[in-house]
Amino acid sequence: MFLSVFEMFKVGIGPSSSHTMGPMVAASRFLDRLRAAPFRASGVNATLHGSLAFTGVGHATDRATILGLAGFVPETYDNAAAEAALAGIRQEKRLIPEGLEPLCFDPETDLHFDFGPNLPGHANAMVLRATDAQGDVILQETYFSIGGGFVMTEAELAAGKDTDDGPPVPYPFKSAAEMLRMSSATGLSIAQMKRANELSRRSAQELDSGIQRLWDVMDDCITRGLRTDGTLPGGLSVKRRAKGIYDKLIADRGLNQSPPHTINDWMSVYAMAVNEENAAGGQVVTAPTNGAAGVVPATIRYWLDHVPGASRARIPEFLLTAAAIGGLVKYNASISGAEAGCQAEVGSASAMAAAGICAVMGGTPAQIENAAEIALEHHLGMTCDPVKGLVQVPCIERNGLGAIKAVSAASLSLRGDGTHFVPLDSAIETMRQTGEDMHERYKETSLGGLAVNIPNC
């Protein structure tokens, strides 16, 4: 099993990795199918199922699907170009993707929301079809957006989780127990094993420059969020709060009279800055999802700005360690809120962040595994119930608390020797089972929880 650091952390756009980035990626893949086809399509249409239908408008799934069919991809997304393209599509009722003849597409009639039962396989499903001049379907594919921007076709999903067909990696751990055994046998840290695995697929220069870009995007996102105020889009009239909180923290710092617990506000404000940017459709890094994108960068920024001895040179160690833990969670359970609730998103992110900061603060592999377990364990059962289908309430604050839990978990683990009662593997399996048992109204459908208990929404 191998999941790259660049799969667990991907540069993309808000507000959702599964509901925005995933559909855009799926549409892009469908265009590739059309480009390779021996026939010419005249039009396309799409149907959104399950959570993609129930919260699609709030998560900009409709917009992302249209833009994906027009040829946009998350990695190179430009908002101004996207707005111009959408205006043209609505007026002309056609798409002009690169390498294909113009395709008939009316956003009003060719994009459907199916609010019936979920399709078998996953709660986030979409069906894309190409039609000929008579309107007959000549190509159809079902895609599942399985969380974190990952997309699988129906056939790929049926083939199983372990679809990696690249060259073998030197440390192919599929569980935390295997990871710790390999670390003990080789004397390597988790980050060193993860780096060796990455270098079996790419050069050191590609790895290092790629990780540097991930942090640059994360850090820029925090900075933008701390400087921007106003109201978030979507109809809830949620005010951005990160800038105001940050300004007050800076002012209080000058007085040198802040109580010790103020450090929690610093962790929260870094995370809130990211998730306000995400809610506004800005550029973020999935970590491992957009809904949980603030936890890891907030924890890194806290470490850099507030912990003596922190060094930017060790950010790769943080991110490689976090990616190793995230890969275990994704492989053995889920990082999708639509599949397992927010325990799979903020819970996974908190576990990843706890592992990362534990590593750069000198933790042993056993302490790192313990930190990840503590963080995940204390998110178990958390539902995904976004109000009005927007990635705003309770998502933004939830990232702040996820960062606080990550730091607390790492601190607790560093006080011990790594031995503990509940293994990380058990916490991951418990999260998977809890997700299976959780009613679908608490899994990113906005049909339960806070989503239905807030007046005037």
C-alpha positions as CSV (number, residue, x, y, z in Angstrom):
1,M,0.0,0.0,0.0
2,F,1.4,3.4,-1.0
3,L,-0.2,6.7,-0.8
4,S,2.1,9.6,-1.6
5,V,2.4,12.7,0.5
6,F,1.1,14.5,-2.7
7,E,-2.0,12.4,-2.5
8,M,-2.7,13.1,1.1
9,F,-1.9,16.8,0.6
10,K,-3.1,18.3,-2.7
11,V,-3.3,21.9,-3.8
12,G,-6.9,22.7,-4.7
13,I,-9.8,25.0,-4.3
14,G,-12.6,25.4,-1.7
15,P,-15.0,24.8,-0.3
16,S,-14.8,20.9,-0.4
17,S,-12.4,18.4,-1.6
18,S,-15.0,15.7,-2.0
19,H,-17.8,17.9,-3.3
20,T,-15.8,20.5,-5.3
21,M,-12.4,19.1,-6.3
22,G,-13.6,15.5,-6.7
23,P,-16.4,16.3,-9.2
24,M,-14.1,18.6,-11.1
25,V,-11.5,15.9,-11.3
26,A,-14.1,13.3,-12.4
27,A,-15.4,15.6,-15.2
28,S,-11.8,16.1,-16.3
29,R,-11.3,12.3,-16.5
30,F,-14.5,12.0,-18.5
31,L,-13.2,14.5,-21.0
32,D,-10.0,12.4,-21.4
33,R,-12.3,9.4,-22.1
34,L,-14.0,11.4,-24.8
35,R,-10.7,12.6,-26.3
36,A,-9.6,9.0,-26.7
37,A,-13.0,7.7,-28.0
38,P,-13.3,6.7,-31.7
39,F,-16.6,8.6,-32.0
40,R,-17.6,12.3,-31.8
41,A,-19.9,13.4,-29.0
42,S,-22.4,16.2,-29.5
43,G,-23.4,16.8,-25.9
44,V,-22.9,15.8,-22.3
45,N,-25.0,15.7,-19.1
46,A,-24.4,14.9,-15.5
47,T,-26.4,13.5,-12.6
48,L,-25.4,14.0,-8.9
49,H,-26.4,11.4,-6.4
50,G,-26.3,11.0,-2.6
51,S,-24.4,13.6,-0.6
52,L,-23.3,15.3,-3.9
53,A,-27.0,16.0,-4.5
54,F,-28.1,16.9,-1.0
55,T,-25.4,19.4,-0.3
56,G,-24.2,20.0,-3.8
57,V,-25.3,23.6,-4.2
58,G,-23.8,24.6,-0.8
59,H,-20.5,22.9,-1.7
60,A,-20.5,24.3,-5.2
61,T,-20.7,20.8,-6.7
62,D,-22.8,22.1,-9.6
63,R,-20.3,24.8,-10.4
64,A,-17.3,22.4,-10.1
65,T,-18.9,19.8,-12.4
66,I,-19.7,22.4,-15.1
67,L,-16.2,23.8,-14.9
68,G,-14.6,20.4,-15.0
69,L,-16.5,19.6,-18.1
70,A,-15.2,22.8,-19.6
71,G,-11.7,21.7,-18.9
72,F,-10.8,23.3,-15.6
73,V,-8.7,21.3,-13.0
74,P,-8.0,22.2,-9.4
75,E,-4.3,22.4,-9.7
76,T,-4.3,25.3,-12.2
77,Y,-7.7,26.8,-11.3
78,D,-8.1,30.5,-12.0
79,N,-11.2,32.1,-10.5
80,A,-11.4,35.0,-13.0
81,A,-11.2,32.6,-16.0
82,A,-13.7,30.3,-14.3
83,E,-16.3,33.1,-13.9
84,A,-15.9,34.1,-17.5
85,A,-16.3,30.5,-18.6
86,L,-19.4,30.0,-16.6
87,A,-21.0,33.1,-18.0
88,G,-20.3,32.0,-21.5
89,I,-21.6,28.5,-20.9
90,R,-24.9,29.8,-19.5
91,Q,-25.3,32.1,-22.4
92,E,-24.1,29.9,-25.3
93,K,-25.3,26.6,-23.7
94,R,-22.3,24.7,-24.9
95,L,-18.8,23.7,-23.6
96,I,-15.6,24.1,-25.6
97,P,-13.0,21.9,-23.8
98,E,-9.6,21.7,-25.3
99,G,-9.1,18.9,-27.8
100,L,-12.8,18.3,-28.4
101,E,-15.5,19.7,-30.6
102,P,-18.0,22.0,-28.9
103,L,-20.5,20.0,-26.7
104,C,-24.1,21.0,-26.1
105,F,-24.7,21.6,-22.4
106,D,-27.4,23.6,-20.8
107,P,-26.8,24.0,-17.0
108,E,-30.5,24.2,-16.4
109,T,-31.4,20.9,-18.0
110,D,-28.2,18.9,-18.3
111,L,-27.2,18.9,-14.7
112,H,-29.5,16.8,-12.5
113,F,-29.8,16.4,-8.7
114,D,-31.0,12.9,-7.7
115,F,-32.3,13.0,-4.1
116,G,-33.1,9.3,-4.1
117,P,-31.2,6.5,-2.4
118,N,-27.4,6.5,-2.6
119,L,-25.8,4.5,-5.4
120,P,-24.1,1.3,-4.2
121,G,-20.5,1.9,-3.4
122,H,-20.2,5.4,-1.8
123,A,-22.4,8.3,-0.8
124,N,-20.7,10.7,-3.2
125,A,-21.6,9.5,-6.7
126,M,-22.0,11.2,-10.1
127,V,-22.9,9.8,-13.5
128,L,-21.5,11.5,-16.6
129,R,-22.9,10.8,-20.0
130,A,-22.0,11.8,-23.6
131,T,-24.7,11.9,-26.2
132,D,-24.7,11.9,-30.0
133,A,-26.6,14.3,-32.3
134,Q,-29.9,12.4,-31.7
135,G,-29.5,12.6,-27.9
136,D,-28.7,8.9,-27.5
137,V,-26.1,8.0,-24.8
138,I,-22.9,6.8,-26.4
139,L,-20.6,6.9,-23.3
140,Q,-21.5,6.7,-19.6
141,E,-19.3,6.5,-16.5
142,T,-20.1,6.5,-12.8
143,Y,-17.6,8.2,-10.6
144,F,-17.3,8.2,-6.8
145,S,-15.7,11.1,-5.0
146,I,-14.3,9.2,-2.0
147,G,-12.9,12.1,0.0
148,G,-9.8,14.3,-0.1
149,G,-10.2,14.9,-3.8
150,F,-9.7,11.2,-4.6
151,V,-11.9,9.9,-7.4
152,M,-12.6,6.3,-8.5
153,T,-14.8,4.9,-11.3
154,E,-17.3,2.2,-10.5
155,A,-14.9,-0.4,-11.8
156,E,-12.0,0.9,-9.8
157,L,-14.0,1.0,-6.6
158,A,-15.2,-2.6,-7.2
159,A,-11.6,-3.7,-7.7
160,G,-10.7,-2.8,-4.1
161,K,-8.7,-0.3,-2.1
162,D,-5.2,-1.4,-3.0
163,T,-5.1,-0.2,-6.6
164,D,-1.5,1.1,-6.5
165,D,0.3,-0.5,-9.5
166,G,3.6,1.4,-9.3
167,P,7.0,-0.1,-8.4
168,P,7.4,-1.6,-4.9
169,V,8.3,0.7,-2.1
170,P,10.9,-0.3,0.5
171,Y,8.6,0.1,3.5
172,P,5.1,-1.0,2.5
173,F,3.4,-0.7,5.9
174,K,-0.4,-1.1,5.8
175,S,-1.0,-0.7,9.6
176,A,0.5,1.2,12.4
177,A,1.8,-2.0,13.9
178,E,3.7,-2.8,10.8
179,M,5.0,0.7,10.6
180,L,6.4,0.5,14.2
181,R,7.9,-3.0,13.5
182,M,9.7,-1.7,10.4
183,S,10.9,1.4,12.3
184,S,12.2,-0.7,15.1
185,A,14.0,-3.2,12.8
186,T,15.6,-0.5,10.7
187,G,16.2,2.2,13.2
188,L,14.5,4.7,10.8
189,S,12.0,7.3,11.8
190,I,8.5,7.3,10.3
191,A,9.4,10.3,8.2
192,Q,12.6,8.6,7.0
193,M,10.7,5.5,5.9
194,K,8.0,7.7,4.2
195,R,10.7,9.7,2.4
196,A,12.4,6.4,1.2
197,N,9.0,5.3,-0.2
198,E,8.5,8.6,-1.9
199,L,12.0,8.5,-3.5
200,S,11.1,5.1,-5.1
201,R,8.6,7.1,-7.3
202,R,10.2,10.5,-7.8
203,S,13.5,12.3,-7.5
204,A,14.7,14.0,-4.3
205,Q,14.4,17.4,-6.1
206,E,10.8,16.7,-7.1
207,L,10.0,15.6,-3.6
208,D,11.6,18.5,-1.8
209,S,10.3,21.2,-4.1
210,G,6.8,19.6,-4.0
211,I,6.8,19.6,-0.2
212,Q,8.0,23.2,-0.1
213,R,5.1,24.2,-2.4
214,L,2.6,22.5,-0.1
215,W,3.8,24.6,2.8
216,D,4.0,27.8,0.8
217,V,0.3,27.4,-0.2
218,M,-0.7,26.5,3.3
219,D,1.2,29.5,4.8
220,D,-0.1,31.9,2.2
221,C,-3.6,30.7,2.9
222,I,-3.2,31.4,6.6
223,T,-1.8,34.9,5.8
224,R,-4.7,35.7,3.5
225,G,-7.2,34.6,6.0
226,L,-5.7,36.7,8.8
227,R,-5.8,39.8,6.6
228,T,-9.3,39.4,5.1
229,D,-12.6,40.3,6.7
230,G,-16.2,40.6,5.4
231,T,-19.0,38.0,5.0
232,L,-18.7,34.5,3.6
233,P,-20.8,33.6,0.5
234,G,-23.7,31.1,0.6
235,G,-26.5,32.9,2.3
236,L,-25.8,32.2,6.0
237,S,-24.2,35.7,6.4
238,V,-21.4,34.2,8.4
239,K,-18.8,36.9,9.2
240,R,-15.1,36.2,8.9
241,R,-13.6,36.3,12.3
242,A,-10.0,35.3,11.9
243,K,-8.7,38.8,11.1
244,G,-10.5,40.4,14.1
245,I,-9.3,37.7,16.5
246,Y,-5.8,38.0,15.1
247,D,-5.7,41.8,15.5
248,K,-6.8,41.5,19.1
249,L,-4.2,38.8,19.8
250,I,-1.5,41.1,18.4
251,A,-2.7,44.0,20.5
252,D,-2.9,41.8,23.7
253,R,0.6,40.5,23.0
254,G,1.9,44.0,23.3
255,L,0.4,44.3,26.8
256,N,2.2,41.2,27.9
257,Q,-0.8,40.3,30.2
258,S,-2.4,37.5,28.3
259,P,-3.4,34.4,30.4
260,P,-1.7,31.1,29.4
261,H,-4.8,29.7,27.8
262,T,-4.6,32.4,25.1
263,I,-2.3,30.1,23.2
264,N,-5.4,28.1,22.3
265,D,-6.8,31.2,20.5
266,W,-3.6,31.4,18.4
267,M,-4.0,27.8,17.3
268,S,-7.7,28.4,16.6
269,V,-7.2,31.6,14.6
270,Y,-4.6,30.0,12.3
271,A,-7.0,27.2,11.5
272,M,-10.0,29.5,11.2
273,A,-8.1,31.7,8.7
274,V,-7.6,28.7,6.4
275,N,-11.2,27.5,6.6
276,E,-12.6,30.9,6.0
277,E,-10.5,31.0,2.9
278,N,-11.8,27.6,2.0
279,A,-15.4,28.6,2.6
280,A,-14.9,31.6,0.2
281,G,-13.6,29.3,-2.5
282,G,-10.0,30.2,-2.2
283,Q,-6.8,28.1,-2.8
284,V,-6.1,25.6,0.0
285,V,-4.3,22.4,0.5
286,T,-6.4,19.3,1.2
287,A,-5.1,18.1,4.6
288,P,-6.5,15.4,4.1
289,T,-9.7,17.2,3.0
290,N,-10.8,20.7,2.4
291,G,-13.3,20.6,5.3
292,A,-10.4,19.8,7.6
293,A,-7.8,21.8,5.7
294,G,-7.0,24.1,8.6
295,V,-5.8,21.6,11.2
296,V,-2.4,20.7,9.9
297,P,-1.2,24.1,8.7
298,A,-2.5,25.7,12.0
299,T,-0.4,23.2,14.0
300,I,2.7,23.9,11.9
301,R,2.2,27.6,12.2
302,Y,1.7,27.3,16.0
303,W,4.9,25.3,16.2
304,L,6.9,27.7,14.1
305,D,5.7,30.9,15.8
306,H,5.3,29.8,19.4
307,V,7.6,26.8,20.2
308,P,11.2,27.6,20.9
309,G,13.6,25.8,18.6
310,A,11.2,25.3,15.8
311,S,12.7,25.4,12.3
312,R,11.2,25.6,8.8
313,A,13.9,23.1,7.8
314,R,11.9,20.4,9.6
315,I,8.6,21.0,7.9
316,P,9.2,18.1,5.5
317,E,9.6,15.8,8.5
318,F,6.3,17.1,9.9
319,L,4.4,16.6,6.6
320,L,5.9,13.2,5.7
321,T,5.0,11.9,9.2
322,A,1.5,13.3,8.9
323,A,1.1,11.8,5.5
324,A,2.1,8.4,6.7
325,I,-0.6,8.5,9.4
326,G,-3.2,9.9,7.0
327,G,-2.4,7.1,4.5
328,L,-3.1,4.5,7.2
329,V,-6.5,6.1,8.1
330,K,-7.5,6.3,4.5
331,Y,-6.5,2.8,3.6
332,N,-8.1,1.1,6.6
333,A,-11.1,3.4,7.2
334,S,-12.0,6.7,5.5
335,I,-11.3,10.4,5.2
336,S,-14.7,11.1,3.8
337,G,-17.3,13.0,5.8
338,A,-20.0,11.6,3.5
339,E,-18.8,8.1,4.3
340,A,-18.0,8.3,8.0
341,G,-18.9,11.7,9.4
342,C,-16.5,14.5,10.5
343,Q,-14.5,12.0,12.6
344,A,-13.1,10.9,9.2
345,E,-12.2,14.5,8.3
346,V,-11.2,16.7,11.3
347,G,-10.5,13.5,13.3
348,S,-8.1,12.3,10.7
349,A,-6.5,15.7,10.3
350,S,-6.0,16.0,14.0
351,A,-4.3,12.6,14.2
352,M,-2.0,13.6,11.3
353,A,-1.2,16.9,12.9
354,A,-0.5,15.3,16.3
355,A,1.9,12.9,14.7
356,G,3.6,15.6,12.8
357,I,4.2,17.9,15.7
358,C,5.2,15.0,18.0
359,A,7.9,14.1,15.4
360,V,9.4,17.5,15.1
361,M,9.4,17.9,18.9
362,G,11.6,14.8,19.2
363,G,9.0,12.1,19.7
364,T,9.9,8.5,19.1
365,P,7.9,6.4,16.6
366,A,6.0,4.9,19.5
367,Q,5.2,8.3,20.9
368,I,4.1,9.5,17.4
369,E,1.8,6.6,17.1
370,N,0.4,7.3,20.5
371,A,-0.1,11.0,19.7
372,A,-2.1,10.1,16.6
373,E,-4.2,7.6,18.5
374,I,-5.1,10.1,21.2
375,A,-6.2,12.7,18.7
376,L,-8.3,10.3,16.6
377,E,-9.8,8.6,19.7
378,H,-11.2,11.9,21.0
379,H,-13.0,12.7,17.7
380,L,-14.7,9.3,17.4
381,G,-18.4,9.7,16.7
382,M,-18.2,13.2,15.4
383,T,-21.0,13.8,12.8
384,C,-20.8,15.9,9.6
385,D,-23.8,18.2,9.7
386,P,-23.0,21.4,7.8
387,V,-25.7,24.0,8.1
388,K,-27.3,24.7,4.8
389,G,-24.7,22.4,3.2
390,L,-22.0,25.0,3.5
391,V,-18.5,24.3,4.8
392,Q,-18.9,27.0,7.4
393,V,-20.9,26.0,10.5
394,P,-19.6,24.1,12.4
395,C,-16.7,23.4,10.1
396,I,-14.6,26.5,10.6
397,E,-14.4,26.4,14.4
398,R,-14.1,22.7,14.4
399,N,-10.7,23.0,12.7
400,G,-9.5,25.2,15.5
401,L,-10.5,22.7,18.1
402,G,-8.9,19.9,16.0
403,A,-5.6,21.8,16.1
404,I,-5.8,22.3,19.8
405,K,-6.5,18.5,20.3
406,A,-3.6,17.7,18.0
407,V,-1.1,19.7,20.1
408,S,-2.6,18.4,23.4
409,A,-2.3,14.8,22.1
410,A,1.3,15.3,21.1
411,S,2.1,16.9,24.5
412,L,0.5,14.0,26.4
413,S,2.4,11.4,24.4
414,L,5.7,13.2,24.8
415,R,5.2,13.0,28.6
416,G,5.1,9.2,28.3
417,D,7.4,6.5,26.8
418,G,5.0,5.5,23.9
419,T,3.3,2.6,25.7
420,H,-0.5,3.0,25.9
421,F,-3.6,1.0,26.1
422,V,-5.4,1.6,22.7
423,P,-3.4,1.0,19.6
424,L,-3.8,3.5,16.7
425,D,-5.0,0.6,14.5
426,S,-7.8,-0.1,17.0
427,A,-8.9,3.6,16.9
428,I,-8.9,3.6,13.1
429,E,-11.0,0.4,13.0
430,T,-13.3,1.9,15.6
431,M,-13.7,5.0,13.4
432,R,-14.5,2.8,10.4
433,Q,-17.2,0.8,12.3
434,T,-18.7,3.9,13.8
435,G,-18.9,5.4,10.3
436,E,-20.8,2.4,9.1
437,D,-23.2,2.6,12.0
438,M,-23.8,6.3,11.7
439,H,-27.1,7.3,10.1
440,E,-26.7,8.9,6.7
441,R,-28.4,12.1,7.9
442,Y,-25.3,12.8,10.0
443,K,-22.9,12.1,7.0
444,E,-22.7,15.4,5.0
445,T,-26.3,15.4,3.8
446,S,-27.4,18.3,6.0
447,L,-30.5,16.3,7.0
448,G,-29.7,16.1,10.7
449,G,-27.8,17.5,13.6
450,L,-27.0,21.2,13.6
451,A,-28.1,21.5,10.0
452,V,-31.8,21.1,11.0
453,N,-31.6,22.7,14.5
454,I,-30.5,26.2,13.6
455,P,-33.5,28.7,13.2
456,N,-34.0,30.6,10.0
457,C,-31.7,28.4,7.9
